[in-house]
């Protein structure tokens, strides 16, 4: 699977820092006739690197020509224009990396106690969520964020499709984001999504009581074997936070296991969604 632009650039930067080892960045840059800032921006994934520059850098590190293909491929992808580039100005910087990781993941597991996850939101539900964001101002920003959220959903139709495991708090079925009509149509989308291959949608009932996910919503992103380690992403008012250490990831995996065990079965969850959808239909028809 081709790595997304942002993740490829980060992988290359990490590899180049490893290859530099204990060499001083200033010394490497001077030997190549570069500024230290240029080398730093390449290593921190703030900029891409041309193939000639990469070859010069790898030669200075003593990397054999026959061992450079993987790094050249990462550099090529790092120079590519990501599909979400037009939306970057409307979202916080860390969101760029989040979209890249989501696009690459083969298993997406998410706990959401407040709203329907973005990958399954309808256009009108998503707009209602975005409009109340703490950092949203201009109507143009709202529209661009909405367009990005809808575009992200293409990850669910790529080949191969990722496995999606979502646990929703029962409160999500009752919180009338956008009003009862909007919520009813959103629940219809959820019910349909729950029937797709590769999608597990569970509802955590109010009767579950205290549970391991009470402090925050979060997502665990898993990747193709041999590509990168798993990543946890959690969202806050001022942006997202990534956790990458194995110990941290294991804590969130355990929390997800607890949530899944306490949830209704997929069949009962689908029934709960359908019943709430029907109740809203009757409410809005009266």
Protein Blocks (a to p, Z undefined) as FASTA:
>chain_A
ZZdfklmmmmmmmmmmmmnmmacfklmmmmnopafklmmmmmnopaccdfklmmmmmmmn
opafklmmmmmmmmmmmmpccfklmmmmmpcfklmmmmmmmmmpmbdcdddfkbccfklc
cfklmmmmmmmpfkbcbfklmmmmmmmmmmmmmmmmcccdddddddddfklmmmcghijk
lmmmmmmmmmmmmmpghiacddddfklmpafklmbgcddddddehiaccddddddfkbcc
ddfbfklmmmmmmmmmmmmmmpccfklmmmmmmmmmmmmmmmmmZZ
